[in-house]
Amino acid sequence: MSEYEPQPRPAREGDEPDFRRLDVARRRFTEYIDEGIERALATQTEIDRDTARCIAHVLGRALGRESLLADYGRTGEGTYLDLREEYLDLYSDPAVTEDTKQLIDWLGTYLIQKERLGSGRQFMNEHLPPKLGQILVATGITVGGQFFTVHVPGSYGDEAIHELRETLTELQLPEDEALQAFLTLPDVNAMSGDIMESFHETFAGSFGDEEDALRALSPLHEWEESLSDWQIDNAVDSESLEWNYAPLIERLREIYDLVQWKGYVHAFIK
């Protein structure tokens, strides 16, 4: 089982989040956190480790000293999956402020990118603060006893991912290798709600190899006939010229995503 397979986590013990304590800590560390965020914006990068730990400490004040966020603030030990459910619980709480949500966006993005699980800022303005809902995260999921990697927005947690498993089971994902290949694409949002519509709109076919895909999806056959006619007209030996398919396949990749999956090449219009 992959380390990215989401697992149910026990509910946090205790009362509702204490946002008053969070606000007090936020004011205390305002200068330090804001300077870290300003550096990230100026360099168009994620926040640094120390800023991430400070944000985790502030968020952890709402959940108590025993929370994983508080522990990460103290030690710097913890992973994206370790911390995700805690910060997303705060993120979706009706009492959360926009400032706190923005802190969570920064922390979550840092953790996702640190583990190289996310799509980065390609779906957003790099000059603005990140948004978890606009980052797609590689996520392990088991359907029908088979393990797959799909991509979901960083604002979704365990509950939504388990519901996605049910949806993919209904779509008979284990039996549909072309759909499996489609869901491996890093820009395909498995939570989009219209996954089959997107699949059918972009699927261009499955082929034995890239050369077969090139023949089916380009005028290669016509080009080969034209070259053959030219060789005959100019008395050029048919074996004296050979096609170099590599640059043609690269051109094809500008139009199609070619996914090697379970012995076939599956093509999808970009």
Buried (B, 14 or more C-beta within 10 A) or exposed (E): EEEBBBEEBEEBEEEEBBBEBBBEBBEEBEEBBEEBBEEBBEEEEBBBEEBBBBBBBBBBBBBBEEBBBBBBBEEEEBBBBBBBBBBBBBBEBEEBEEEBBBBBBBBBBBBBBBBEBBBBBEBBEEEEBBBBBBBBBBBBBBBEEEEBBBBBBBBBBBEBBEEBBEBBEEBEBBEBBBBBBBBBBBEBBBBEEEBEEBBEEBBBBBBEEBBBBBBBBBEBEEEEEEBEEEBEEEEEEEEEEEEEBEEBBEEBBEEBBBBEBEEBBBBBEE
